[in-house]
Amino acid sequence: MVAFNDFLLLLDGYLSGSWWFPALLIGTGIFFTFYLGFPQFKFFAHGWRIVTGKYVKEETKGETSPFEALTTAMSGAVGTGNIGGVALAIWVGGPAAIFWMWVTAIFGMTTKFVEVTMAHKYRTTLSDGSISGGPMYYIEKGLNMKWVGVLFAALMMICAIGSGNMPQINNIANVLESTFSIPKLLTGLVLGIMLWVIIVGGIKRIAQIASKLVPLMGVIYFGGALIVLIENYQNIIPSFNAIFSQVFTGSAAVGGFLGASFAMSLKLGVARGLYSNEAGQGSSPIAHASAKTEKSVEQGMVSILEPFIDTIVVCSVTALVILSSGAWTQKYENSFDRTSMFIFEGSYSEENADDVDELGKFILDRRNFTSNTSSVKNYSGTLSLVDGVIQDDEITIFHKQSIGEDVKFYQAGNLFSGKLIVSNGSLDDVSIKVKGKSLIHSAELTAKAFSSGVLGNIGEYIVAIGLLLFAFSTAIAWSYYGDRSTAYIFGEGGVRWYRMIYVFSFILAAVIDTEIIWNIAYVVVALVSIPNLIALFVLRKEMKDQVNNYVIEK
């Protein structure tokens, strides 16, 4: 698993970790923003009017209302990325990552507008009478490139599992285990059965559930966040300062956080922005294509609201809670994941500026931003332990990009005494469990931020329940994206088989290491976005005609 995780990091380094992917993603949004005359601002208010159903006619073709299509797409977008993904971005990229997440969202509003309009325009009616649409159809019909449409659909099938499915249940299982001591496998099995029951009903059942879940989860989550922000009101302005003051320099080291480079802040901000609002990814246009809107560009206007609500509002609230509480710089007792733990030669301290600098270089090397610039060496040899504690002072345990504290080793639930063999920084004995204090990330960090003050344990319950609703609704919506892609390639007969694989992967992901799950998501999200973004640029003149020929009805 460690080797597989390293391979994912290497692959991601050539995709979303490279300069060209953020340039392609944000560049597409910037281009269309100017090319179409700032539609994210011009049509913002009108999008709200359309979503109320004001312009819907009974005879209009479609399976869902504009509101149901929006909430279905929102349920697919508002999920783990808003609770765990924001925390992950801050953990790796520091506060400055939030700025780049906002930039991605602002220009992503235009990208979303374009891809949804095109998906609605080129949608088709299948033999069973259902509506199907998405980038695969406008790639095939608009570009006359069927094979690229098939490629996109195949990548979307993988992306639905690797991005919209697995990270959701992984975070749910982790939080429910830490908050309510519910076994991860039990969580996966119970929610997996519920997932199957819902998704076999198709888009109509999914839309009905999403239209009820999205408002409910918003009320629960925002209520708890508001209490935390009021309690930490004096830290809100300093939190904004931390975001803006280090945008072009990278985030400085503070507390247990060892700092982040400009490149890491940019990459994580863009990656989390994309993962959160999905602009340019080609996923939510599949949901919007089913909407009963008279003109395709109108559903595009509705979709402008999606990145705004998802990233500018929900993600910002999560970020401010984490930053204002100070939880992101603190170490908490947790179980050390093998893929995130390293055993180093020598003793390192956060009080030593040179040590912090070298450990920061190690993080950059590991994430393929630099190559062999750090003097930090992985330990190989034998460790002596008494009652779970390492007896050698010249050893450092590094976990989740921080120096581990109060680290103890266990075997079969008991403190371990004896000898352990370490090879290149990793334990050979897989039966050994390690616990201690370190930085944490993802939904666990958000839960700690919510519970840091007056809310106490109630804060963790709010995050656990909010995550359950957010993430489960995301997995439901993404099943539709995957099965529409399956139907495009294999016909409706292949959908049932895809749904079975989807649910099996959902259950499996409940017990896999968190970091591996997120790295899978990074890779597949980047891969599926590339053909979609290129197609949108090629279809730019058609999009401009759609905008120029539309007259806003009062």
C-alpha positions as CSV (number, residue, x, y, z in Angstrom):
1,M,0.0,0.0,0.0
2,V,2.9,2.4,0.7
3,A,4.3,1.7,-2.7
4,F,0.9,2.2,-4.4
5,N,0.5,5.5,-2.5
6,D,3.9,6.7,-3.6
7,F,3.0,5.8,-7.2
8,L,-0.2,7.9,-6.9
9,L,1.9,10.9,-5.6
10,L,4.3,10.5,-8.5
11,L,1.4,10.4,-11.0
12,D,-0.3,13.3,-9.4
13,G,2.9,15.3,-9.6
14,Y,2.6,15.1,-13.4
15,L,-1.1,16.0,-13.4
16,S,-2.7,18.4,-10.9
17,G,0.7,18.9,-9.2
18,S,2.2,20.3,-12.4
19,W,2.0,23.9,-13.5
20,W,0.0,23.2,-16.7
21,F,-3.1,21.7,-15.0
22,P,-3.9,24.7,-12.8
23,A,-3.1,26.9,-15.9
24,L,-5.5,24.9,-18.0
25,L,-8.3,24.8,-15.4
26,I,-8.2,28.5,-14.3
27,G,-7.2,29.6,-17.8
28,T,-10.4,28.1,-19.3
29,G,-12.5,30.0,-16.8
30,I,-10.6,33.3,-17.4
31,F,-10.9,32.9,-21.1
32,F,-14.7,32.3,-21.1
33,T,-15.1,35.1,-18.4
34,F,-13.8,37.7,-20.9
35,Y,-15.1,36.0,-24.0
36,L,-18.7,35.9,-22.8
37,G,-18.6,39.2,-20.9
38,F,-18.4,38.1,-17.3
39,P,-21.5,35.9,-17.2
40,Q,-21.0,34.8,-13.6
41,F,-21.9,38.4,-12.6
42,K,-24.2,39.3,-15.4
43,F,-26.5,36.3,-15.0
44,F,-26.2,35.7,-11.3
45,A,-29.5,37.2,-10.2
46,H,-31.4,35.8,-13.2
47,G,-30.1,32.3,-12.2
48,W,-31.9,32.7,-8.9
49,R,-35.2,33.6,-10.7
50,I,-34.9,30.6,-13.0
51,V,-34.3,28.1,-10.2
52,T,-37.6,29.1,-8.6
53,G,-39.3,27.5,-11.6
54,K,-40.7,30.8,-12.8
55,Y,-40.0,30.0,-16.5
56,V,-40.8,26.3,-16.5
57,K,-43.7,25.2,-18.8
58,E,-45.5,22.0,-18.3
59,E,-44.7,20.7,-21.7
60,T,-41.0,21.4,-21.4
61,K,-38.9,18.3,-22.0
62,G,-37.0,16.9,-19.0
63,E,-37.2,14.7,-15.9
64,T,-36.4,17.2,-13.1
65,S,-37.2,20.8,-12.3
66,P,-34.4,23.4,-12.4
67,F,-34.3,23.3,-8.6
68,E,-34.1,19.5,-8.4
69,A,-31.3,19.5,-11.0
70,L,-29.4,22.1,-9.1
71,T,-29.8,20.3,-5.7
72,T,-28.8,17.0,-7.4
73,A,-25.7,18.7,-8.8
74,M,-25.1,20.5,-5.4
75,S,-25.5,17.2,-3.5
76,G,-22.8,15.8,-5.8
77,A,-20.5,18.8,-5.2
78,V,-21.2,19.7,-1.6
79,G,-19.7,16.8,0.2
80,T,-16.4,15.6,1.7
81,G,-14.6,18.4,-0.2
82,N,-16.4,21.0,1.8
83,I,-15.7,19.5,5.2
84,G,-12.7,17.2,4.8
85,G,-11.2,18.7,1.6
86,V,-10.8,22.2,2.9
87,A,-9.1,20.9,6.0
88,L,-6.8,18.8,3.8
89,A,-5.9,21.9,1.8
90,I,-5.0,23.9,4.9
91,W,-3.1,20.9,6.3
92,V,-0.9,20.7,3.2
93,G,-0.9,24.2,1.7
94,G,-1.6,26.4,4.7
95,P,-4.1,29.3,4.8
96,A,-3.0,30.7,1.5
97,A,-4.5,27.6,-0.3
98,I,-7.9,29.1,0.5
99,F,-7.3,32.1,-1.7
100,W,-6.5,30.0,-4.7
101,M,-9.6,27.9,-3.9
102,W,-11.7,31.2,-4.2
103,V,-10.0,32.1,-7.4
104,T,-10.8,28.7,-8.9
105,A,-14.5,29.1,-7.8
106,I,-14.9,32.6,-9.3
107,F,-13.7,31.6,-12.7
108,G,-15.2,28.1,-12.2
109,M,-18.7,29.8,-12.2
110,T,-18.1,30.7,-15.8
111,T,-16.7,27.2,-16.7
112,K,-19.7,25.6,-15.1
113,F,-22.0,27.9,-17.0
114,V,-20.5,26.8,-20.3
115,E,-20.3,23.1,-19.7
116,V,-23.9,22.9,-18.4
117,T,-25.3,24.9,-21.3
118,M,-23.5,22.6,-23.8
119,A,-24.6,19.5,-22.0
120,H,-28.3,20.6,-21.9
121,K,-28.1,21.6,-25.6
122,Y,-26.7,18.2,-26.8
123,R,-28.7,16.0,-24.5
124,T,-30.5,13.0,-25.9
125,T,-33.5,10.8,-25.2
126,L,-32.7,7.1,-24.7
127,S,-34.9,4.2,-25.9
128,D,-36.5,3.9,-22.5
129,G,-37.6,7.5,-22.6
130,S,-35.0,8.8,-20.1
131,I,-32.9,11.9,-20.6
132,S,-29.1,11.5,-20.9
133,G,-26.6,14.3,-21.3
134,G,-23.1,15.4,-20.5
135,P,-19.7,16.1,-22.0
136,M,-19.6,12.8,-23.9
137,Y,-22.6,13.9,-26.0
138,Y,-21.3,17.4,-26.9
139,I,-17.9,15.9,-27.6
140,E,-19.4,13.4,-29.9
141,K,-22.0,15.6,-31.6
142,G,-20.4,19.0,-31.4
143,L,-16.8,17.9,-32.2
144,N,-17.8,14.8,-34.2
145,M,-15.3,12.8,-32.1
146,K,-17.1,9.7,-30.8
147,W,-13.9,8.1,-29.6
148,V,-13.1,11.1,-27.3
149,G,-16.6,10.9,-26.0
150,V,-16.1,7.3,-25.1
151,L,-12.7,8.1,-23.5
152,F,-14.4,10.8,-21.4
153,A,-17.2,8.5,-20.4
154,A,-14.8,5.7,-19.4
155,L,-12.8,8.2,-17.3
156,M,-16.0,9.5,-15.7
157,M,-16.9,5.9,-14.7
158,I,-13.6,5.6,-12.9
159,C,-13.8,9.1,-11.5
160,A,-17.3,8.5,-10.1
161,I,-15.8,5.7,-8.0
162,G,-12.4,7.2,-7.2
163,S,-13.7,10.7,-6.5
164,G,-17.4,10.8,-5.9
165,N,-17.7,7.5,-4.1
166,M,-14.6,6.3,-2.1
167,P,-13.5,9.6,-0.3
168,Q,-17.1,10.1,0.9
169,I,-17.5,6.8,2.7
170,N,-13.9,6.9,3.9
171,N,-14.4,10.2,5.7
172,I,-17.9,9.2,7.0
173,A,-16.4,5.9,8.4
174,N,-13.4,7.7,10.1
175,V,-15.6,10.4,11.7
176,L,-18.3,8.0,12.9
177,E,-15.6,5.7,14.4
178,S,-13.8,8.5,16.2
179,T,-17.0,10.2,17.4
180,F,-19.4,7.3,18.1
181,S,-17.0,4.3,18.1
182,I,-18.9,2.7,15.2
183,P,-16.7,0.2,13.3
184,K,-15.8,1.3,9.8
185,L,-16.9,-1.9,8.1
186,L,-20.3,-1.7,9.8
187,T,-20.7,1.9,8.5
188,G,-19.7,0.8,5.0
189,L,-22.2,-2.1,5.0
190,V,-25.2,-0.2,6.3
191,L,-24.7,2.8,4.1
192,G,-23.8,0.6,1.1
193,I,-27.2,-1.1,1.4
194,M,-29.0,2.3,1.6
195,L,-27.0,3.5,-1.4
196,W,-28.1,0.6,-3.5
197,V,-31.8,1.0,-2.6
198,I,-31.7,4.7,-3.6
199,I,-29.7,4.6,-6.8
200,V,-31.7,1.8,-8.5
201,G,-34.6,4.4,-8.6
202,G,-32.7,6.5,-11.2
203,I,-32.5,10.3,-11.5
204,K,-36.1,11.0,-10.3
205,R,-35.6,9.3,-7.0
206,I,-32.1,10.8,-6.6
207,A,-33.4,14.3,-7.3
208,Q,-36.3,13.9,-4.9
209,I,-34.0,12.9,-2.1
210,A,-31.3,15.5,-2.9
211,S,-33.9,18.3,-2.9
212,K,-34.7,17.5,0.7
213,L,-31.2,16.5,2.0
214,V,-29.3,19.6,0.7
215,P,-31.4,22.2,2.6
216,L,-31.4,20.1,5.8
217,M,-27.7,19.5,5.9
218,G,-27.1,23.2,5.2
219,V,-29.1,24.3,8.3
220,I,-27.3,21.8,10.6
221,Y,-23.8,22.6,9.4
222,F,-24.2,26.4,9.2
223,G,-25.8,26.5,12.7
224,G,-22.8,24.9,14.3
225,A,-20.3,26.9,12.3
226,L,-21.9,30.2,13.3
227,I,-21.5,29.3,17.0
228,V,-17.8,28.6,16.6
229,L,-17.2,31.8,14.6
230,I,-19.1,33.9,17.1
231,E,-17.0,32.4,19.9
232,N,-13.7,33.1,18.0
233,Y,-14.8,36.4,16.4
234,Q,-11.5,38.1,17.5
235,N,-9.6,35.6,15.2
236,I,-11.7,36.1,12.1
237,I,-9.7,39.1,10.8
238,P,-6.3,37.5,11.6
239,S,-7.6,34.4,9.7
240,F,-8.3,36.6,6.6
241,N,-4.8,38.2,7.0
242,A,-3.2,34.7,7.1
243,I,-5.0,33.8,3.9
244,F,-4.1,37.0,1.9
245,S,-0.7,37.9,3.4
246,Q,1.0,34.7,2.3
247,V,-0.6,34.2,-1.1
248,F,2.6,34.6,-3.2
249,T,5.1,33.6,-0.5
250,G,3.7,30.3,0.8
251,S,2.4,29.7,4.3
252,A,4.9,30.2,7.2
253,A,5.5,27.6,9.9
254,V,3.4,27.9,13.0
255,G,2.8,25.5,15.9
256,G,3.0,21.9,14.6
257,F,2.5,23.1,11.0
258,L,5.9,23.1,9.2
259,G,5.0,25.6,6.5
260,A,4.1,25.3,2.8
261,S,5.6,26.7,-0.4
262,F,3.7,28.9,-2.9
263,A,3.5,26.0,-5.3
264,M,1.9,23.7,-2.7
265,S,-0.6,26.4,-1.7
266,L,-1.5,27.0,-5.3
267,K,-1.8,23.3,-6.1
268,L,-3.9,22.5,-3.1
269,G,-6.1,25.5,-3.5
270,V,-6.8,24.7,-7.2
271,A,-7.2,21.0,-6.6
272,R,-9.5,21.5,-3.6
273,G,-11.5,24.1,-5.5
274,L,-12.0,21.8,-8.4
275,Y,-12.7,18.8,-6.2
276,S,-15.2,20.9,-4.2
277,N,-17.2,22.7,-7.0
278,E,-16.3,20.3,-9.9
279,A,-16.2,23.2,-12.4
280,G,-14.5,21.9,-15.6
281,Q,-14.7,18.3,-14.5
282,G,-17.8,17.5,-16.6
283,S,-19.7,15.8,-13.8
284,S,-22.5,18.0,-12.7
285,P,-23.6,18.8,-16.4
286,I,-24.8,15.2,-16.4
287,A,-27.3,16.1,-13.7
288,H,-28.3,19.5,-15.2
289,A,-29.0,17.9,-18.6
290,S,-32.1,16.4,-17.2
291,A,-33.7,19.7,-16.2
292,K,-37.0,21.1,-17.6
293,T,-35.7,24.4,-18.9
294,E,-37.0,25.9,-22.1
295,K,-33.6,27.1,-23.3
296,S,-30.2,25.4,-22.6
297,V,-28.5,28.7,-21.6
298,E,-31.0,29.1,-18.8
299,Q,-29.9,25.9,-17.0
300,G,-26.4,27.2,-17.5
301,M,-27.3,30.3,-15.6
302,V,-28.8,28.1,-12.8
303,S,-25.4,26.3,-12.6
304,I,-23.6,29.5,-11.9
305,L,-25.0,29.4,-8.4
306,E,-23.4,26.0,-7.7
307,P,-19.7,27.0,-7.3
308,F,-20.8,30.1,-5.5
309,I,-22.8,28.2,-2.8
310,D,-20.4,25.3,-2.7
311,T,-17.0,27.1,-2.5
312,I,-17.5,30.8,-1.9
313,V,-20.0,30.1,0.9
314,V,-19.7,26.6,2.4
315,C,-15.9,26.0,1.9
316,S,-15.2,29.5,3.3
317,V,-17.2,28.9,6.4
318,T,-15.3,25.6,7.0
319,A,-12.0,27.4,6.4
320,L,-12.8,30.2,8.8
321,V,-13.9,27.7,11.5
322,I,-10.6,25.8,11.2
323,L,-8.3,28.9,11.0
324,S,-10.1,30.9,13.8
325,S,-10.1,28.0,16.2
326,G,-6.4,27.3,15.7
327,A,-7.0,23.6,15.4
328,W,-4.9,23.3,12.2
329,T,-1.6,24.0,14.1
330,Q,-2.3,21.7,17.0
331,K,-1.5,18.1,17.5
332,Y,-4.1,15.5,18.6
333,E,-4.1,12.0,19.8
334,N,-4.7,9.6,16.9
335,S,-3.7,6.3,15.3
336,F,-0.8,6.7,12.9
337,D,-1.5,5.5,9.3
338,R,1.4,3.6,7.8
339,T,1.2,5.6,4.5
340,S,1.6,8.8,6.5
341,M,4.2,7.7,9.0
342,F,8.0,7.8,8.6
343,I,10.8,6.9,11.0
344,F,13.8,9.3,10.6
345,E,17.4,9.1,11.7
346,G,18.3,11.8,14.2
347,S,16.3,13.9,16.6
348,Y,14.3,16.8,15.1
349,S,12.5,19.7,16.9
350,E,10.0,22.3,15.8
351,E,11.9,24.8,17.9
352,N,14.9,24.5,15.7
353,A,14.6,26.6,12.5
354,D,17.1,24.4,10.6
355,D,15.1,21.3,11.5
356,V,11.9,22.9,10.3
357,D,13.5,23.9,7.1
358,E,14.8,20.4,6.4
359,L,11.5,18.7,7.3
360,G,9.7,21.2,5.0
361,K,12.1,20.1,2.2
362,F,11.2,16.5,2.9
363,I,7.5,17.2,2.5
364,L,8.2,19.0,-0.8
365,D,10.4,16.1,-2.0
366,R,7.8,13.5,-1.1
367,R,5.1,15.4,-3.0
368,N,7.3,15.8,-6.0
369,F,7.7,19.5,-5.9
370,T,11.4,19.2,-5.5
371,S,13.9,16.3,-5.8
372,N,16.3,15.1,-3.1
373,T,16.8,18.6,-1.6
374,S,16.3,17.4,2.0
375,S,19.1,16.0,4.2
376,V,16.5,14.0,6.2
377,K,17.2,10.3,6.0
378,N,14.8,7.4,6.6
379,Y,16.0,5.1,9.4
380,S,16.8,1.4,8.6
381,G,17.8,-0.9,11.5
382,T,16.4,-2.2,14.8
383,L,14.4,-0.3,17.4
384,S,14.4,-1.2,21.1
385,L,11.1,-0.6,22.9
386,V,10.0,-0.9,26.5
387,D,6.3,-0.5,27.3
388,G,5.6,0.8,23.8
389,V,8.3,3.6,24.0
390,I,11.4,3.8,21.8
391,Q,14.6,3.8,23.9
392,D,16.8,5.5,21.2
393,D,16.8,9.3,21.5
394,E,18.2,9.7,18.0
395,I,15.0,8.7,16.3
396,T,12.1,10.9,15.1
397,I,8.6,9.6,14.3
398,F,7.1,11.8,11.6
399,H,3.3,11.5,10.9
400,K,1.0,13.6,8.8
401,Q,3.7,16.1,8.1
402,S,4.4,16.8,11.7
403,I,6.8,15.5,14.4
404,G,5.0,12.8,16.5
405,E,4.7,13.3,20.2
406,D,4.0,10.8,23.0
407,V,4.3,8.0,20.5
408,K,3.6,4.5,21.6
409,F,3.7,1.1,19.8
410,Y,1.1,-1.6,20.4
411,Q,0.6,-5.2,19.4
412,A,-2.8,-6.9,19.9
413,G,-3.9,-4.0,21.9
414,N,-1.0,-4.2,24.4
415,L,2.0,-1.9,24.7
416,F,4.9,-3.6,22.9
417,S,8.3,-4.4,24.4
418,G,11.1,-5.9,22.4
419,K,12.8,-5.3,19.1
420,L,11.3,-4.0,15.8
421,I,12.9,-4.0,12.4
422,V,12.6,-0.8,10.3
423,S,13.4,-0.7,6.6
424,N,13.7,2.7,4.9
425,G,11.6,4.4,7.4
426,S,8.8,1.9,7.6
427,L,8.0,-0.9,10.1
428,D,8.4,-4.4,8.8
429,D,5.9,-5.9,11.2
430,V,2.4,-5.1,10.0
431,S,0.8,-6.3,13.3
432,I,2.3,-3.3,15.1
433,K,-0.1,-0.3,15.7
434,V,1.3,3.1,16.5
435,K,-0.5,5.9,18.4
436,G,0.5,9.4,19.5
437,K,0.0,13.1,18.9
438,S,0.4,14.7,15.5
439,L,-1.3,17.0,13.2
440,I,-4.6,15.7,11.7
441,H,-6.4,16.5,8.5
442,S,-9.6,16.0,6.5
443,A,-12.9,15.7,8.4
444,E,-11.1,14.8,11.7
445,L,-9.5,18.3,11.7
446,T,-12.8,20.0,10.9
447,A,-14.5,18.0,13.8
448,K,-11.8,19.1,16.2
449,A,-12.2,22.7,15.1
450,F,-16.0,22.6,15.7
451,S,-15.5,21.0,19.1
452,S,-12.7,23.3,20.3
453,G,-14.8,25.7,22.3
454,V,-18.3,26.0,23.8
455,L,-19.8,23.3,21.6
456,G,-17.5,20.6,23.0
457,N,-18.5,17.1,21.9
458,I,-21.6,18.5,20.3
459,G,-19.3,20.1,17.7
460,E,-18.0,16.7,16.7
461,Y,-21.6,15.4,16.5
462,I,-22.5,18.3,14.1
463,V,-19.6,17.5,11.8
464,A,-20.3,13.8,12.0
465,I,-24.0,14.3,11.1
466,G,-23.2,17.0,8.6
467,L,-20.6,14.8,6.9
468,L,-22.9,11.9,6.9
469,L,-25.6,13.9,5.0
470,F,-23.1,15.8,2.8
471,A,-21.0,12.9,1.8
472,F,-23.7,10.3,1.4
473,S,-25.7,12.6,-0.8
474,T,-22.5,13.1,-2.9
475,A,-22.1,9.4,-3.4
476,I,-25.8,9.1,-4.5
477,A,-25.4,11.9,-7.1
478,W,-22.1,10.5,-8.4
479,S,-23.7,7.1,-9.0
480,Y,-25.9,8.8,-11.6
481,Y,-22.9,10.4,-13.3
482,G,-21.2,6.9,-13.5
483,D,-24.3,5.1,-14.7
484,R,-25.0,7.7,-17.5
485,S,-21.4,7.3,-18.6
486,T,-21.9,3.5,-18.6
487,A,-25.1,3.8,-20.6
488,Y,-23.3,5.9,-23.2
489,I,-20.7,3.2,-23.8
490,F,-22.4,-0.1,-23.0
491,G,-26.1,0.8,-23.2
492,E,-28.7,0.6,-20.3
493,G,-27.9,-3.1,-19.9
494,G,-24.5,-2.3,-18.4
495,V,-25.8,0.1,-15.8
496,R,-26.9,-2.6,-13.3
497,W,-23.4,-4.1,-13.3
498,Y,-21.8,-0.7,-12.9
499,R,-24.0,0.0,-9.9
500,M,-22.9,-3.2,-8.3
501,I,-19.3,-2.3,-8.7
502,Y,-20.0,1.2,-7.4
503,V,-21.6,-0.1,-4.2
504,F,-18.9,-2.7,-3.6
505,S,-16.2,0.0,-4.0
506,F,-18.2,2.2,-1.6
507,I,-18.1,-0.5,1.1
508,L,-14.4,-1.3,0.5
509,A,-13.3,2.3,0.8
510,A,-14.6,2.5,4.4
511,V,-11.6,0.6,5.6
512,I,-8.8,1.9,3.3
513,D,-6.1,4.5,4.5
514,T,-7.4,8.1,4.2
515,E,-4.3,9.4,2.3
516,I,-4.5,6.8,-0.4
517,I,-8.2,7.6,-1.0
518,W,-7.5,11.3,-1.4
519,N,-4.6,10.7,-3.7
520,I,-6.7,8.4,-6.0
521,A,-9.3,11.3,-6.1
522,Y,-6.6,13.8,-7.1
523,V,-5.4,11.7,-10.0
524,V,-8.8,10.7,-11.5
525,V,-10.3,14.2,-11.2
526,A,-7.4,15.7,-13.2
527,L,-7.6,13.0,-15.9
528,V,-11.3,13.4,-16.5
529,S,-11.1,17.2,-16.7
530,I,-8.6,17.4,-19.5
531,P,-10.8,16.2,-22.5
532,N,-13.7,18.2,-21.2
533,L,-11.8,21.5,-20.9
534,I,-10.4,21.1,-24.4
535,A,-13.8,20.4,-25.8
536,L,-15.3,23.5,-24.2
537,F,-12.7,25.7,-25.8
538,V,-13.3,24.2,-29.3
539,L,-17.1,24.8,-28.8
540,R,-16.6,28.4,-27.8
541,K,-18.4,30.0,-30.8
542,E,-21.5,27.9,-30.2
543,M,-21.5,29.0,-26.6
544,K,-21.2,32.6,-27.6
545,D,-24.2,32.3,-29.9
546,Q,-26.2,30.8,-27.1
547,V,-25.5,33.9,-24.9
548,N,-25.9,36.5,-27.7
549,N,-29.3,35.1,-28.8
550,Y,-30.7,35.0,-25.3
551,V,-33.0,37.8,-24.0
552,I,-33.6,37.9,-20.3
553,E,-37.3,37.8,-19.5
554,K,-38.4,39.8,-16.6
